[in-house]
Amino acid sequence: MLIRLPSWARHHLAALRALLVFTVLCGLAYPFAVLAIAQIPGLHGRAEGSLVHAADGTVVGSSLIGQLAADADGNPLPGYFQPRPSAAGDGYDPTSTSASNLGPEDIVDTPDDPATPDDESRQSLLTQVCARGLAVGEANGVDGSRPYCAPSGVGAVLAVFHAEPSYQGAVTKVVSVNEICPATPFLADYEGVAVTCREPAQDVAAGQLVPVRGDAPDEPAVPADAVTASGSGLDPGISPAYARLQVDRVARERGLDPAVVADLVDEHTTGRALGFLGEPTVNVVRLNLALDKLTEPPAAAGN
């Protein structure tokens, strides 16, 4: 005699069978298949995280994640190629990958108000770019000036106040919004009105923002990727132009012929994907490792 199970029992048994089948397929078969494929020559390194090793074989990072070339205090080490800026945590932190989310219209700094207990200061994207340009230029012996940047390394932006609303009428007051008193403004006067520095608590929202281009070259000596962070904050690549800018400094610090260092840069330059996608890049992580294998790091010299 055939015993027929109740419908609810049949449904539960069908669900149990489906669970077992998909557990075997998705939980065991598929992961092991992917693992097996990952062992194919050419894919194994990528599957393992594209790890890179020092001369003694120690794993020192991944070629896919940039690294800061700095000392314990965050100061750039002159004997290494520097990566681009990073907004990921304190810099190239894989657990905090992010961008600054600041756009081209972010040109006004927020100074700290001494009357408030918390530090509310914040640099605009423009000032960050200006300051980085000067620092990179100084480190590599080139002109670090950029358009719309004051010589002091802040954004060259004026708040122009008019006698009438909607920015109409005569100019009555002009403030250099990113130069906090007692700084001397980068421009003495604007339309016949003396330019003043900005008091920390001064509200400039009612003024018309006027960026001043200045006399910086159309094509700055310091390339754009040297002063802007990548979207992930982890990009290990820099432009060949930024790498070439650093060749003389690195060669001098390591006592090498600049031609030898330039050849290393060429060896670690990757062209466009498929010949036309993206831009050529230089992997700074691999490049710095190659330098350490070629000569003793300056920071370790004499130890």
C-alpha positions in Angstrom: 0.0 0.0 0.0 1.4 3.4 -1.1 1.6 5.9 1.7 1.0 9.4 0.4 2.7 12.2 2.5 0.7 15.3 3.3 1.3 18.2 1.0 3.2 20.3 3.6 5.6 17.4 4.1 6.2 17.0 0.4 6.9 20.8 0.1 9.4 20.6 3.0 11.2 17.6 1.4 11.4 19.4 -1.9 12.9 22.5 -0.3 15.4 20.3 1.6 16.5 18.6 -1.6 16.9 22.0 -3.3 18.9 23.2 -0.3 21.3 20.2 -0.5 21.7 20.4 -4.2 22.5 24.2 -4.2 24.8 23.8 -1.2 26.9 21.2 -3.1 26.8 23.3 -6.3 27.3 26.8 -5.0 29.1 26.1 -1.7 31.5 23.4 -2.8 31.7 22.7 -6.6 31.7 26.3 -7.7 34.3 27.6 -5.2 36.6 24.6 -5.9 36.2 25.2 -9.7 37.2 28.8 -9.3 40.1 27.9 -7.2 41.3 25.4 -9.8 41.0 27.9 -12.6 43.0 30.4 -10.5 45.9 28.1 -10.4 46.4 28.3 -14.2 49.7 30.0 -15.1 49.1 33.7 -15.6 46.2 33.8 -13.2 47.7 32.4 -10.1 49.5 35.7 -9.1 46.3 37.7 -9.5 44.2 35.2 -7.5 46.7 35.5 -4.7 46.4 39.3 -4.6 49.3 40.2 -6.9 51.6 40.2 -4.0 55.1 41.7 -4.3 58.2 40.7 -2.4 61.3 42.4 -1.2 64.8 41.3 -2.0 64.8 38.8 0.9 61.5 37.3 -0.2 59.3 39.1 2.4 55.8 40.0 1.2 55.7 43.8 1.4 52.4 44.6 -0.3 50.4 44.2 -3.5 51.1 45.7 -6.9 47.4 46.6 -7.1 47.5 48.8 -4.0 49.6 51.9 -3.6 51.8 52.7 -0.7 53.0 55.8 1.0 56.8 56.4 0.6 57.1 58.3 3.9 58.8 58.1 7.3 57.0 57.6 10.6 56.1 61.3 10.8 54.5 61.2 7.3 57.3 63.1 5.6 58.0 61.9 2.0 61.3 59.9 1.7 63.3 61.7 -1.0 65.0 58.5 -2.1 61.7 57.0 -3.3 59.3 57.8 -6.1 56.2 59.3 -4.5 52.7 58.1 -5.3 49.8 60.4 -6.0 47.8 61.8 -3.0 45.3 59.5 -1.3 42.1 60.2 0.6 41.8 56.7 1.9 42.2 57.0 5.7 45.6 58.3 6.5 46.7 57.4 3.0 46.4 54.2 1.0 44.5 52.4 3.8 42.6 49.5 2.1 40.1 49.4 4.9 39.1 53.0 4.2 39.1 53.2 0.4 37.4 56.4 -0.6 37.7 59.7 -2.5 37.5 63.2 -1.0 34.3 63.8 -3.0 35.3 67.4 -3.5 34.5 69.0 -6.9 35.9 71.8 -9.0 33.6 74.4 -7.4 35.1 73.7 -4.0 37.3 76.8 -3.9 36.7 78.4 -0.4 38.5 77.3 2.7 36.8 77.0 6.0 39.0 78.6 8.7 38.9 77.7 12.3 36.8 80.1 14.4 38.8 80.8 17.7 35.4 81.4 19.4 34.4 77.8 19.0 35.9 74.9 21.0 36.2 72.5 18.0 38.6 72.9 15.1 36.3 73.5 12.1 39.0 74.3 9.6 38.9 72.6 6.2 40.9 73.2 3.1 39.1 73.5 -0.2 40.1 71.2 -3.1 41.6 74.2 -4.8 43.9 75.0 -1.8 44.8 71.3 -1.5 45.9 71.3 -5.2 47.8 74.5 -4.8 49.7 73.4 -1.7 50.5 70.0 -3.2 51.8 71.7 -6.3 54.2 73.9 -4.3 55.4 71.0 -2.2 56.1 68.7 -5.2 57.7 71.5 -7.1 60.1 72.3 -4.2 60.9 68.7 -3.7 61.9 68.2 -7.3 63.4 71.6 -8.1 60.7 72.8 -10.5 58.2 75.6 -10.6 55.2 74.3 -8.6 52.8 77.2 -9.4 49.4 76.5 -10.9 46.6 78.6 -12.3 44.2 80.1 -9.7 46.8 79.5 -6.9 48.3 82.2 -4.8 52.1 82.2 -4.2 51.5 81.2 -0.6 49.9 77.9 -1.8 46.2 78.6 -1.3 43.5 79.2 -3.7 43.6 82.6 -5.3 39.9 83.5 -4.8 38.4 86.9 -3.9 35.0 87.7 -2.4 33.9 90.9 -4.0 31.1 92.9 -2.2 29.0 95.4 -4.2 27.0 98.4 -3.1 23.7 96.8 -4.4 22.3 93.3 -4.3 22.9 90.7 -7.0 26.4 91.9 -7.4 25.4 95.2 -8.9 26.8 98.7 -8.3 30.2 99.8 -7.2 32.7 97.5 -5.5 32.8 98.3 -1.8 35.0 95.6 -0.3 37.2 92.8 -1.5 38.5 89.9 0.7 41.0 87.2 -0.2 38.9 84.4 1.2 41.7 81.8 1.6 44.3 84.0 3.2 43.6 84.3 6.9 44.7 87.4 8.7 47.4 88.6 9.4 48.4 87.2 6.0 49.2 89.6 3.2 46.8 89.2 0.3 48.2 87.9 -3.0 46.6 90.9 -4.8 47.0 94.5 -3.5 43.8 95.8 -5.1 40.8 94.8 -7.3 39.0 97.4 -9.4 40.6 100.2 -7.3 39.6 98.7 -4.0 42.2 97.4 -1.5 42.1 93.6 -1.0 42.1 92.5 2.7 42.8 89.2 4.3 40.0 87.3 5.9 39.2 87.3 9.6 38.7 83.8 10.9 35.1 84.4 11.8 34.3 86.5 8.8 31.3 85.5 6.7 32.0 85.9 3.0 28.9 84.2 1.7 27.4 87.5 0.5 30.4 88.3 -1.7 30.8 87.4 -5.4 33.5 84.7 -5.7 36.1 85.7 -8.2 39.0 83.2 -8.9 42.1 84.9 -10.1 44.2 83.0 -12.6 47.5 84.6 -12.0 50.6 84.3 -14.2 51.2 80.5 -13.8 52.0 78.7 -17.0 49.2 77.1 -19.0 50.8 73.7 -18.6 52.2 73.5 -15.1 55.5 71.7 -14.5 53.9 69.5 -11.9 51.3 67.2 -13.6 47.7 66.9 -12.4 48.1 63.4 -10.9 50.7 64.7 -8.5 48.2 67.0 -6.9 44.9 65.1 -7.1 43.8 61.8 -5.4 42.3 58.9 -7.3 38.7 57.8 -6.8 39.7 54.8 -4.7 42.6 56.3 -2.9 44.5 53.1 -3.6 45.8 53.6 -7.1 49.4 52.4 -7.4 50.0 54.1 -10.8 51.2 57.6 -11.6 51.7 59.2 -15.0 55.1 58.8 -16.8 55.3 62.6 -16.6 55.2 62.5 -12.8 57.7 59.7 -12.7 60.1 61.5 -15.0 59.8 64.6 -12.8 61.1 62.6 -9.8 64.0 60.9 -11.6 66.8 63.4 -10.8 65.8 63.6 -7.1 65.7 59.9 -6.6 69.0 59.4 -8.5 70.7 62.1 -6.5 69.5 60.6 -3.1 70.6 57.1 -4.1 73.9 58.1 -5.8 72.8 56.6 -9.1 73.1 57.8 -12.7 69.8 59.5 -13.7 69.9 57.5 -16.9 69.8 54.2 -14.9 66.8 55.5 -12.9 65.1 56.7 -16.1 65.5 53.2 -17.6 63.8 51.7 -14.5 60.9 54.0 -15.0 60.6 52.9 -18.7 60.7 49.2 -17.6 57.8 49.8 -15.2 55.6 51.8 -17.5 52.5 50.1 -18.8 50.9 51.3 -22.0 47.2 51.8 -22.8 45.0 48.7 -22.5 44.4 47.1 -25.9 46.5 50.0 -27.3 43.8 52.7 -26.9 42.1 52.4 -23.5 43.2 54.7 -20.7 46.6 56.3 -20.3 50.1 54.9 -19.8 51.0 54.5 -16.1 54.0 53.7 -13.9 53.5 51.3 -11.0 55.2 53.0 -8.1 55.1 50.0 -5.8 57.1 47.8 -8.2 59.3 50.7 -9.2 60.4 51.4 -5.6 61.0 47.7 -5.0 63.2 47.6 -8.1 65.1 50.6 -6.7 65.7 48.8 -3.4 67.0 45.7 -5.2 69.3 47.9 -7.2 70.7 49.9 -4.3 70.4 50.2 -0.5 67.5 52.5 0.6 68.9 55.9 1.7 67.1 55.6 5.0 68.9 52.3 5.8 72.3 53.5 4.7 75.0 53.2 7.4 72.9 50.9 9.6 
